[in-house]
Amino acid sequence: MFLFILKAILSGLLVAAISTIAKRYPGWGGLIASLPLVSVLSMIWLYGETGDAESVARLSIGAFWFFLPSIPMFLVIPALLHRGISFVATMAIACLMTIALYAAMNWIAPKVGIIL
């Protein structure tokens, strides 16, 4: 339980730091947010708990293939906001689109030989 709480605190601090930096320096906040810090932390936690490098390799491959359908979200959000769409509507549209793209990736990947 202690390890879970530690992981939650560190992960929360990461998100809080990014949003705080982005208030003053949006570009730097974007850079830090784009770093695969959550993925790397997840790999560290997974390896630390299991010692299984193969599990880390499978996590990394899954992160790669599921990163691809998330890319359009980062283009849709500014496009909708610049067109005057409300923040709430923009986020809802972007999230729903991303969920649909994740579902498509999950459905298509096995058909083309990608193991997620």
Residue, then its C-alpha position, 0 to 999 in steps of 0.5 A: m500500500f505504501l508503494f502505491i501511495l508513493k507512486a500516486i504522490l509522485s505522479g500527481l506532483l508531476v502533473a501539478a508541476i507541468s500545469t504550474i510551469a505551463k501557466r507562465y511558460p506554455g512552451w516549456g510546459g508543453l515540452i515537459a508534458s510531451l516527455p514520456l515521463v509517465s511511461v518511463l515512471s510506469m516502466i520503472w515501477l513495473y520493473g521494480e515490482t516484478g523484475d521482469a524486463e519482458s513485461v517492461a518491453r511489452l509495456s513499451i510496445g503498447a505505449f508506442w502503438f497507443f501513442l499514435p492514436s493520441i496524436p490527433m488530439f493535440l492538433v484538434i484541441p488548438a484548432l477547436l479553441h482557435r475557432g471559438i469552441s468552448f473549452v469544455a466542448t473542445m475537451a469532450i470532442a477531443c477525448l471522444m475522438t481519442i477514445a474512438l481512435y484507441a478503440a480502432m487501434n485496439w481492433i485493427a492492431p491484432k488484424v495486422g499482426i500487432i500484439l498489444 
